[in-house]
Amino acid sequence: MLERRGSNRWGVRPGWRAHLLLLFALSVPASAGARDLGYDGTYILAGPHLGYTTDGDVHGASLGLEASVVEFDADFGWAGLYLDAVYDTGREAACLGLGPELGLLFFGVDGGAFVEFGDEARLGLRIRGVLTAAAVGVALGASSIIGSDQATLVELTLLLKLPLSLP
């Protein structure tokens, strides 16, 4: 008889794709839209921003607040606008950012302009991929100061945003 270590009855060992598909299948009822689950509508989401930043040479933590106004539709899509105020310990600078965000289910993207207040105020651009579930999100992104030879900053962020439904 064949030994069955970590495989199913067909001898196939499930990988990360199978686990992700199973998570999706369990989290979304087949015939239900966001409206059926009570999630469609406009929300304000706000909370702390906790991150790790690096440009290859300088490493730091990013600490701040982020808020979004987001419209969720019946097909599990979402779109909105975010505003954040963050202090980066590596660059020793505060940033104020604003931009659009959009996504489908757990996956999204946001990006926009920011002003960095360090030795002087400088304008930059940012883009992030976001993986989100309920009030918790993880983002991986890059930002760069316009017209600067400073290296691109890479940021890994944990977002904890509590939703407040708007009428």
LOTORKOL-505507 format. One line per 10 residues: number of its first residue (from 1); their letters; for each residue x, y, z of N, C-alpha, C, CB. Coordinates in nm, 3 decimals. Glycine has a CB too. Layout:
<atoms>
NUM> a> X Y Z X Y Z X Y Z X Y Z  ...
</atoms>
This chain:
<atoms>
1> mlerrgsnrw> 0.084 -0.117 0.000 0.000 0.000 0.000 0.089 0.124 0.000 -0.096 -0.001 0.121  0.044 0.229 -0.071 0.122 0.352 -0.080 0.110 0.434 0.047 0.076 0.436 -0.200  0.220 0.497 0.084 0.222 0.583 0.201 0.167 0.720 0.161 0.365 0.596 0.260  0.081 0.777 0.242 0.015 0.904 0.209 0.061 1.014 0.304 -0.138 0.890 0.215  0.172 1.074 0.276 0.223 1.185 0.357 0.186 1.319 0.292 0.377 1.174 0.374  0.097 1.393 0.354 0.065 1.527 0.306 0.000 1.531 0.169 0.187 1.609 0.302  -0.058 1.424 0.123 -0.123 1.426 -0.007 -0.266 1.375 0.008 -0.045 1.341 -0.111  -0.347 1.404 -0.093 -0.485 1.356 -0.088 -0.491 1.214 -0.146 -0.580 1.452 -0.166  -0.611 1.163 -0.163 -0.624 1.024 -0.207 -0.575 1.001 -0.349 -0.766 0.981 -0.196  -0.555 1.108 -0.427 -0.503 1.093 -0.562 -0.352 1.110 -0.567 -0.570 1.193 -0.655
11> gvrpgwrahl> -0.291 1.131 -0.451 -0.147 1.147 -0.445 -0.098 1.287 -0.476 -0.083 1.053 -0.538  -0.188 1.383 -0.473 -0.154 1.522 -0.504 -0.142 1.601 -0.375 -0.259 1.586 -0.599  -0.033 1.669 -0.359 -0.012 1.751 -0.240 -0.059 1.893 -0.270 0.138 1.751 -0.195  -0.157 1.944 -0.193 -0.209 2.078 -0.224 -0.103 2.185 -0.197 -0.335 2.106 -0.141  -0.096 2.284 -0.287 -0.003 2.394 -0.273 -0.073 2.520 -0.225 0.068 2.421 -0.404  -0.002 2.630 -0.226 -0.056 2.755 -0.177 -0.173 2.803 -0.262 0.052 2.861 -0.175  -0.176 2.772 -0.392 -0.288 2.812 -0.477 -0.417 2.744 -0.433 -0.259 2.779 -0.624  -0.407 2.617 -0.399 -0.525 2.543 -0.353 -0.577 2.600 -0.221 -0.492 2.393 -0.336  -0.487 2.636 -0.132 -0.529 2.695 -0.004 -0.596 2.831 -0.025 -0.409 2.709 0.090  -0.541 2.913 -0.116 -0.600 3.042 -0.146 -0.739 3.025 -0.208 -0.508 3.123 -0.240
21> lllfalsvpa> -0.754 2.931 -0.299 -0.883 2.903 -0.360 -0.984 2.856 -0.256 -0.868 2.799 -0.471  -0.941 2.772 -0.165 -1.029 2.725 -0.059 -1.073 2.840 0.031 -0.960 2.615 0.023  -0.980 2.928 0.067 -1.013 3.044 0.149 -1.116 3.131 0.079 -0.886 3.126 0.180  -1.097 3.154 -0.050 -1.191 3.234 -0.128 -1.328 3.166 -0.132 -1.139 3.256 -0.270  -1.331 3.037 -0.160 -1.457 2.964 -0.170 -1.534 2.966 -0.038 -1.431 2.821 -0.214  -1.465 2.957 0.073 -1.531 2.957 0.202 -1.578 3.096 0.244 -1.439 2.901 0.307  -1.512 3.199 0.193 -1.545 3.334 0.237 -1.653 3.401 0.153 -1.421 3.419 0.234  -1.681 3.349 0.035 -1.779 3.411 -0.054 -1.886 3.309 -0.092 -1.711 3.468 -0.181  -2.007 3.323 -0.039 -2.113 3.233 -0.081 -2.137 3.244 -0.231 -2.242 3.264 -0.004  -2.164 3.133 -0.296 -2.172 3.126 -0.442 -2.273 3.222 -0.502 -2.206 2.988 -0.483
31> sagardlgyd> -2.388 3.239 -0.441 -2.492 3.323 -0.502 -2.505 3.459 -0.434 -2.624 3.252 -0.497  -2.420 3.490 -0.341 -2.436 3.614 -0.266 -2.345 3.723 -0.320 -2.407 3.591 -0.118  -2.400 3.842 -0.333 -2.321 3.959 -0.364 -2.297 4.036 -0.235 -2.390 4.048 -0.470  -2.220 4.142 -0.242 -2.194 4.222 -0.122 -2.322 4.279 -0.065 -2.096 4.335 -0.154  -2.419 4.312 -0.153 -2.546 4.366 -0.105 -2.618 4.262 -0.019 -2.634 4.409 -0.223  -2.616 4.135 -0.062 -2.681 4.029 0.015 -2.616 4.010 0.151 -2.678 3.898 -0.063  -2.488 4.036 0.160 -2.416 4.019 0.285 -2.418 4.146 0.370 -2.272 3.979 0.258  -2.470 4.256 0.315 -2.479 4.381 0.390 -2.352 4.465 0.386 -2.513 4.352 0.530  -2.266 4.445 0.285 -2.140 4.519 0.280 -2.136 4.629 0.176 -2.030 4.425 0.255  -2.237 4.640 0.091 -2.229 4.746 -0.008 -2.263 4.879 0.058 -2.324 4.718 -0.127
41> gtyilagphl> -2.216 4.987 -0.001 -2.240 5.119 0.055 -2.110 5.196 0.071 -2.311 5.108 0.189  -2.120 5.312 0.132 -2.005 5.399 0.152 -1.959 5.392 0.297 -2.039 5.545 0.113  -1.829 5.382 0.315 -1.770 5.369 0.447 -1.653 5.465 0.464 -1.724 5.226 0.472  -1.634 5.509 0.586 -1.510 5.575 0.627 -1.433 5.468 0.704 -1.536 5.707 0.715  -1.308 5.446 0.666 -1.223 5.349 0.736 -1.102 5.425 0.787 -1.179 5.230 0.641  -1.071 5.413 0.915 -0.959 5.488 0.972 -0.889 5.408 1.079 -1.008 5.621 1.029  -0.758 5.432 1.091 -0.683 5.364 1.194 -0.533 5.381 1.177 -0.717 5.219 1.196  -0.457 5.309 1.259 -0.311 5.323 1.257 -0.245 5.260 1.135 -0.253 5.264 1.382  -0.132 5.317 1.101 -0.045 5.272 0.993 0.088 5.236 1.060 -0.027 5.385 0.879  0.128 5.111 1.051 0.254 5.064 1.111 0.336 4.998 1.002 0.228 4.966 1.231
51> gyttdgdvhg> 0.458 5.042 0.981 0.533 4.987 0.869 0.683 4.979 0.890 0.507 5.066 0.750  0.746 4.911 0.796 0.891 4.900 0.787 0.930 4.962 0.653 0.942 4.749 0.799  1.031 5.048 0.654 1.075 5.113 0.531 1.225 5.092 0.510 1.042 5.262 0.534  1.263 5.089 0.383 1.405 5.082 0.349 1.427 5.137 0.209 1.457 4.937 0.359  1.542 5.199 0.190 1.584 5.239 0.055 1.710 5.162 0.016 1.610 5.391 0.048  1.740 5.057 0.090 1.859 4.977 0.065 1.971 5.010 0.162 1.907 4.996 -0.076  1.984 5.136 0.199 2.088 5.180 0.292 2.030 5.216 0.429 2.164 5.299 0.235  1.921 5.289 0.427 1.859 5.337 0.549 1.732 5.256 0.576 1.827 5.489 0.540  1.717 5.207 0.699 1.599 5.130 0.739 1.528 5.206 0.850 1.638 4.986 0.785  1.395 5.193 0.853 1.321 5.263 0.957 1.182 5.207 0.975 1.313 5.409 0.926
61> aslgleasvv> 1.111 5.269 1.066 0.971 5.234 1.091 0.886 5.352 1.045 0.946 5.202 1.244  0.768 5.321 0.992 0.674 5.427 0.958 0.554 5.412 1.051 0.631 5.420 0.807  0.520 5.521 1.117 0.413 5.523 1.215 0.320 5.639 1.183 0.468 5.534 1.359  0.190 5.613 1.183 0.099 5.722 1.154 -0.046 5.678 1.152 0.134 5.784 1.023  -0.128 5.758 1.086 -0.271 5.733 1.074 -0.310 5.736 0.928 -0.354 5.837 1.155  -0.408 5.653 0.894 -0.460 5.651 0.757 -0.611 5.646 0.763 -0.403 5.530 0.677  -0.675 5.720 0.673 -0.821 5.720 0.663 -0.860 5.710 0.516 -0.883 5.848 0.729  -0.970 5.642 0.491 -1.023 5.626 0.355 -1.172 5.650 0.355 -0.991 5.485 0.299  -1.221 5.699 0.243 -1.364 5.700 0.214 -1.378 5.607 0.095 -1.420 5.847 0.185  -1.455 5.497 0.113 -1.460 5.392 0.013 -1.605 5.354 -0.016 -1.380 5.268 0.060
71> efdadfgwag> -1.634 5.332 -0.142 -1.764 5.282 -0.187 -1.747 5.135 -0.225 -1.820 5.366 -0.307  -1.823 5.048 -0.158 -1.824 4.905 -0.190 -1.946 4.877 -0.277 -1.826 4.817 -0.060  -1.928 4.801 -0.386 -2.043 4.769 -0.470 -2.089 4.626 -0.449 -2.009 4.793 -0.617  -2.199 4.590 -0.511 -2.261 4.459 -0.491 -2.180 4.345 -0.549 -2.399 4.458 -0.552  -2.081 4.376 -0.634 -1.998 4.271 -0.695 -1.862 4.258 -0.626 -1.978 4.301 -0.843  -1.852 4.305 -0.503 -1.731 4.296 -0.421 -1.618 4.386 -0.469 -1.683 4.155 -0.418  -1.648 4.485 -0.551 -1.548 4.583 -0.590 -1.550 4.699 -0.493 -1.571 4.632 -0.734  -1.443 4.775 -0.488 -1.439 4.893 -0.402 -1.348 4.998 -0.464 -1.390 4.856 -0.261  -1.383 5.123 -0.440 -1.305 5.235 -0.491 -1.322 5.351 -0.394 -1.350 5.276 -0.635  -1.217 5.430 -0.381 -1.227 5.542 -0.289 -1.104 5.630 -0.292 -1.249 5.492 -0.151
81> lyldavydtg> -1.085 5.700 -0.184 -0.977 5.797 -0.169 -0.915 5.780 -0.031 -1.029 5.942 -0.190  -0.783 5.781 -0.022 -0.717 5.769 0.108 -0.638 5.896 0.140 -0.624 5.647 0.110  -0.619 5.918 0.268 -0.536 6.027 0.319 -0.455 5.968 0.433 -0.623 6.151 0.366  -0.325 5.991 0.433 -0.245 5.942 0.546 -0.145 6.047 0.593 -0.171 5.814 0.507  -0.112 6.037 0.720 -0.011 6.121 0.783 0.083 6.025 0.856 -0.075 6.229 0.882  0.210 6.021 0.813 0.304 5.919 0.859 0.438 5.982 0.892 0.320 5.809 0.753  0.502 5.931 0.996 0.640 5.969 1.027 0.730 5.850 1.000 0.654 6.017 1.176  0.836 5.871 0.922 0.933 5.767 0.887 1.061 5.790 0.969 0.964 5.766 0.733  1.092 5.696 1.059 1.210 5.712 1.146 1.341 5.698 1.069 1.206 5.609 1.259  1.340 5.625 0.958 1.461 5.609 0.878 1.501 5.736 0.807 1.442 5.499 0.776
91> reaaclglgp> 1.407 5.802 0.745 1.433 5.928 0.675 1.421 6.048 0.767 1.337 5.944 0.558  1.372 6.025 0.890 1.348 6.133 0.985 1.265 6.244 0.923 1.480 6.188 1.037  1.151 6.202 0.865 1.064 6.296 0.797 0.918 6.254 0.812 1.103 6.307 0.647  0.831 6.352 0.814 0.687 6.327 0.814 0.636 6.338 0.672 0.612 6.427 0.909  0.532 6.262 0.641 0.472 6.265 0.508 0.322 6.279 0.520 0.508 6.137 0.428  0.264 6.352 0.427 0.120 6.364 0.415 0.084 6.321 0.274 0.071 6.511 0.446  0.004 6.214 0.261 -0.027 6.158 0.129 -0.175 6.155 0.100 0.029 6.020 0.118  -0.208 6.160 -0.029 -0.346 6.160 -0.074 -0.352 6.091 -0.210 -0.404 6.304 -0.081  -0.454 6.003 -0.229 -0.466 5.940 -0.359 -0.584 5.845 -0.368 -0.341 5.867 -0.393  -0.608 5.794 -0.488 -0.718 5.700 -0.510 -0.679 5.558 -0.468 -0.760 5.701 -0.655
101> elgllffgvd> -0.782 5.477 -0.442 -0.762 5.335 -0.415 -0.877 5.258 -0.479 -0.753 5.307 -0.262  -0.847 5.137 -0.525 -0.951 5.052 -0.582 -0.911 4.907 -0.567 -0.978 5.087 -0.729  -1.013 4.821 -0.569 -0.983 4.680 -0.553 -1.103 4.592 -0.580 -0.932 4.654 -0.416  -1.077 4.464 -0.570 -1.179 4.361 -0.587 -1.152 4.254 -0.483 -1.178 4.302 -0.733  -1.255 4.223 -0.404 -1.243 4.126 -0.295 -1.132 4.168 -0.200 -1.216 3.986 -0.350  -1.030 4.084 -0.184 -0.922 4.109 -0.088 -0.806 4.188 -0.147 -0.870 3.978 -0.034  -0.802 4.204 -0.279 -0.687 4.260 -0.347 -0.715 4.401 -0.397 -0.646 4.170 -0.462  -0.619 4.491 -0.376 -0.638 4.627 -0.421 -0.507 4.697 -0.450 -0.715 4.705 -0.320  -0.519 4.818 -0.495 -0.403 4.902 -0.523 -0.440 5.045 -0.484 -0.359 4.892 -0.674  -0.343 5.116 -0.431 -0.363 5.259 -0.406 -0.235 5.332 -0.441 -0.405 5.286 -0.259
111> ggafvefgde> -0.246 5.458 -0.458 -0.129 5.537 -0.493 -0.167 5.682 -0.502 -0.067 5.489 -0.624  -0.067 5.765 -0.508 -0.096 5.907 -0.518 0.026 5.990 -0.487 -0.209 5.945 -0.427  -0.001 6.114 -0.459 0.105 6.209 -0.428 0.121 6.223 -0.278 0.075 6.346 -0.493  0.240 6.260 -0.237 0.265 6.290 -0.096 0.365 6.404 -0.086 0.318 6.165 -0.021  0.360 6.472 0.026 0.458 6.576 0.057 0.538 6.526 0.175 0.389 6.714 0.088  0.671 6.524 0.160 0.761 6.484 0.268 0.815 6.610 0.334 0.877 6.393 0.215  0.801 6.617 0.465 0.848 6.733 0.542 0.970 6.690 0.623 0.735 6.789 0.636  1.088 6.708 0.568 1.213 6.678 0.636 1.288 6.809 0.653 1.298 6.572 0.558  1.409 6.815 0.594 1.484 6.940 0.593 1.410 7.048 0.514 1.625 6.919 0.535  1.338 7.002 0.411 1.256 7.090 0.328 1.135 7.010 0.280 1.338 7.148 0.208
121> arlglrirgv> 1.032 7.077 0.236 0.913 7.009 0.183 0.942 6.964 0.040 0.787 7.101 0.188  0.917 6.834 0.014 0.942 6.779 -0.120 0.822 6.695 -0.163 1.073 6.694 -0.123  0.791 6.700 -0.292 0.678 6.627 -0.347 0.722 6.490 -0.398 0.612 6.707 -0.461  0.639 6.387 -0.375 0.672 6.252 -0.421 0.549 6.178 -0.470 0.738 6.174 -0.310  0.572 6.057 -0.523 0.466 5.970 -0.570 0.480 5.834 -0.506 0.469 5.958 -0.724  0.365 5.768 -0.481 0.364 5.637 -0.415 0.265 5.545 -0.485 0.329 5.652 -0.264  0.297 5.415 -0.486 0.202 5.314 -0.530 0.218 5.192 -0.440 0.225 5.276 -0.681  0.104 5.129 -0.405 0.106 5.013 -0.316 0.006 4.908 -0.363 0.076 5.055 -0.170  0.044 4.783 -0.347 -0.049 4.673 -0.360 -0.099 4.641 -0.221 0.017 4.549 -0.428  -0.229 4.611 -0.208 -0.289 4.592 -0.077 -0.363 4.459 -0.073 -0.385 4.708 -0.043
131> ltaaavgval> -0.341 4.384 0.033 -0.416 4.263 0.063 -0.494 4.293 0.191 -0.322 4.135 0.080  -0.628 4.285 0.185 -0.708 4.329 0.297 -0.819 4.230 0.330 -0.767 4.464 0.269  -0.850 4.218 0.456 -0.960 4.135 0.504 -1.019 4.205 0.625 -0.912 3.988 0.539  -1.144 4.243 0.613 -1.214 4.314 0.719 -1.137 4.441 0.756 -1.233 4.223 0.843  -1.096 4.456 0.880 -1.032 4.579 0.926 -0.880 4.573 0.920 -1.076 4.609 1.066  -0.823 4.464 0.870 -0.678 4.447 0.866 -0.630 4.443 0.722 -0.635 4.318 0.941  -0.525 4.515 0.694 -0.466 4.514 0.561 -0.315 4.511 0.569 -0.512 4.636 0.481  -0.255 4.453 0.465 -0.110 4.452 0.451 -0.080 4.511 0.314 -0.049 4.307 0.467  0.012 4.607 0.309 0.045 4.673 0.183 0.195 4.666 0.159 -0.002 4.820 0.185  0.232 4.651 0.033 0.371 4.655 -0.011 0.379 4.756 -0.123 0.423 4.513 -0.057
141> gassiigsdq> 0.466 4.855 -0.106 0.470 4.960 -0.206 0.604 5.026 -0.219 0.369 5.062 -0.175  0.608 5.122 -0.309 0.729 5.199 -0.335 0.692 5.345 -0.349 0.802 5.148 -0.462  0.782 5.431 -0.306 0.762 5.575 -0.320 0.892 5.641 -0.359 0.706 5.636 -0.191  0.880 5.753 -0.426 0.998 5.824 -0.474 0.971 5.974 -0.472 1.037 5.777 -0.615  1.074 6.050 -0.438 1.066 6.196 -0.440 1.089 6.243 -0.583 1.170 6.261 -0.341  1.001 6.329 -0.632 1.012 6.380 -0.769 1.134 6.469 -0.782 0.884 6.457 -0.810  1.216 6.444 -0.885 1.334 6.525 -0.912 1.450 6.505 -0.817 1.295 6.666 -0.911  1.449 6.396 -0.742 1.554 6.370 -0.644 1.637 6.249 -0.689 1.495 6.346 -0.504  1.763 6.249 -0.651 1.847 6.131 -0.679 1.844 6.034 -0.561 1.992 6.174 -0.709  1.759 6.063 -0.462 1.742 5.976 -0.346 1.680 5.845 -0.392 1.654 6.045 -0.237
151> atlveltlll> 1.725 5.735 -0.335 1.678 5.602 -0.375 1.528 5.586 -0.348 1.756 5.494 -0.301  1.465 5.500 -0.428 1.324 5.467 -0.408 1.306 5.398 -0.274 1.271 5.378 -0.523  1.204 5.437 -0.202 1.175 5.381 -0.071 1.077 5.265 -0.087 1.118 5.489 0.024  1.108 5.151 -0.028 1.018 5.036 -0.027 0.957 5.027 0.112 1.093 4.903 -0.066  0.826 5.001 0.115 0.756 5.002 0.244 0.664 4.881 0.255 0.676 5.132 0.261  0.671 4.814 0.368 0.579 4.706 0.404 0.497 4.758 0.521 0.655 4.571 0.441  0.364 4.760 0.504 0.278 4.828 0.600 0.166 4.739 0.651 0.219 4.952 0.537  0.137 4.748 0.779 0.020 4.688 0.840 -0.080 4.800 0.865 0.056 4.611 0.973  -0.202 4.783 0.812 -0.307 4.882 0.828 -0.419 4.822 0.912 -0.360 4.930 0.690  -0.461 4.892 1.015 -0.574 4.851 1.098 -0.679 4.961 1.087 -0.530 4.826 1.249
161> klplslp> -0.780 4.939 1.002 -0.878 5.044 0.973 -1.018 4.998 1.011 -0.872 5.083 0.825  -1.076 5.068 1.106 -1.211 5.034 1.151 -1.314 5.104 1.063 -1.231 5.074 1.300  -1.414 5.030 1.016 -1.514 5.087 0.925 -1.628 5.157 0.998 -1.570 4.979 0.835  -1.674 5.267 0.941 -1.791 5.338 0.988 -1.880 5.363 0.866 -1.751 5.473 1.060  -1.998 5.304 0.866 -2.090 5.315 0.752 -2.147 5.455 0.745 -2.203 5.212 0.763  -2.151 5.509 0.622 -2.213 5.639 0.600 -2.355 5.616 0.547 -2.130 5.726 0.499  -2.446 5.704 0.582 -2.586 5.687 0.536 -2.599 5.706 0.387 -2.679 5.784 0.607
</atoms>
